[in-house]
């Protein structure tokens, strides 16, 4: 599977889209990362021109039954996201690397085990589809892009039902579709789908794997495929006379145009493929009944093509007429106006710039007011077209005007990491000044202990925020020696930060929930460094207090005393 791009995009501050795997008429599939769960995902992104709120609602409603369905060998749907423009579907990532079925078959070409491996592939696909059938779901529509093989030749099926949803929604605008050969007649006629629909698609896949040909010469056209249905499919044996009657019957029964004539369950199909079921030969009749024909659709398509031809001729006439009108308008325009240069009026007042442009017979248009760190309020930031550009008189010039410096409300950075802060400030002109780190009894290592200006104060948007990060706890406890089965020696270190005055410092041995044994007590001052060794029980913990308050314990239960 070729990787086409490495452009990254973040979604909902959680998902990171990475490399594109492939793209079709409806969507593109990407590798991605769920940063919240720290695990890879697959991201399906619909092409933007197809997305509308109504389509998103329709798609989510249709796929609700597939959410969090852990079926082995099938992409597991785990999340949706619509940001007003783009619509994403997220799937759980497969641990093994994947290649498309098309590439896998090319690798098998010429291999002495090609036939055996293609048979095993069919069996693996049928087992996955049986798992889907047991949950009363359907896979939808195969294509050579949504059947994948792993390095150990396991089969993985891509997003379920998505192609059927898109085809049903956009059918009036779609003719050529890459996976159309797998579509069953009942779906193309009335958008009906069931396990029988999956059996039909499976039969088409089996036909291709056995003959490396398709039963219909549809050329990926839905209208052409409907026309082909009128005569029924070519049989496998017509392409390969060495195919057994039993295999030919099995495949042709799978792709019966009348769904009631197909196999009724993948359990039965698995049994046949494994040699556990006796195939009862029946008469195969692969022609549609008149009531089920697509003749009206095909006639409508022919009328549509005639209408398209008439539309093309009308468009050609319109283009010629517009060309003539544009030519005469162009000649008239260049005779009326002279060429002038956009003057450099940056940082000049708005009123003066308007006068200058009017004198040059240009039309000033005030477009947008923006904050600016250096240009005073009411003065020009820039022009469009830019300074020095030659344009015809009579043209409009857009003016971007300064609103002066912007004051913003400083957010709280306490307890946040530097990466989190820089993510919050994306697009801001605020600068960060990192001050020397200090010890903190309540803020973890690498997170902000203090900031200046303080949170909820106002400052200019190009100002600087000073941040002090935590060096972690000032307390350090190390087990240095086991004396016997009952006692051990422990080293306790504590750094008294400079902001402390005189404090009562105590070290205790926590023997049980209700029993503390004092090991040390004393008065210390900011800047002091304490280090002592104590002998305690193997089962005990260390508790440190400042002025009577617990500021450290290595008891994992963290129970108060």
Secondary structure, 3 states (H helix, E strand, C coil): CCCCCCCCEEECCCEEEEEEEEECCCEEEEEEEECCCCEEEEEEEECHHHCCHHHHHHHHHHHHHHECCCCCCECCEEEEEECCCCEEEEEECCCCCEEEHHHHHHHHCCCCCHHHHHHHHHHHHHHHHHHHHHCCCCCCCCCCCCEEEECCCCEEECCCCHHHHHHHHHHHHCCECCCHHHCCHHHHHHCCCCHHHHHHHHHHHHHHHHHCCCCCCCCCEHHHHHHHHCCCCCCHHHHCCCCCHHHHHHHHHHCCCCHHHCCCCHHHHHHHHCCCCCCCCCCCCCCCCHHHCCHHHHHHHHHHHHHHHHHHHHHHHHHHHHHHHHHHHHHHHHHHCCEEECCCCCCCEHHHHHHHHHHCCCEEEEEEEECCCCCCCCEEEEEECCCCCEEECCCEEEEEEECCCCEEECCCCCCCEHHHHHHHCCCCCCEEEEEEEECCCCCCCCEEEEEECCCCCEEECCCEEEEEEECCCCEEEEEEEECCCCEEEEEEEEECCCCCCCEEEEEEEEEECCEEEEEEEEEECCCCEEEEEEEEECCCEEEEEECCEEEEECCCCCCCC
